Amino acid sequence: MTDEHAMRRELEQVDAMIAELRSQADQIRQEVGNREDGPGDPGDTTLLISSAEEQEALVAVLEDRRGKLRERLGLGAEG
């Protein structure tokens, strides 16, 4: 496997992880915002919000990695 092939494969994996983490963070935030039974336990709400924020932080790290891979592949940092 060539270096370029390996980087393209990693780029695909990073893109998939970003999409999954974004989806999970969105679901968590929707769960917090759509509670029909009222605000619920503040501790639970805080835990859910913290979980969403952690996933968003991971997305930022992965987006940085994706940008670096794209640059090395000559695709530009955005995409």
C-alpha positions, 0 to 999 in steps of 0.5 A: 500500500502506498503512502498516498493510498494509506493517507486517503484511507485514513482521510475516509476514516476521519471523515466517517468519525467526524460525521458519527461524532457530529451526529451523536452530539446533535442527538444528545443536544436534541435529547436535552432540548426536547425533554417532555418531562421537564428539565429533569435532574440537573446533574443528568443534564450537565452530564449530557451537555458535557458529553456533547461538548467532549464529542465536539472537541474530538470533532475539532481534533479530527477536523485538524487531522483531516485538514493536514491529510488533505494538504499532504494529498494536495487537496487543500485544507477544506473539503 
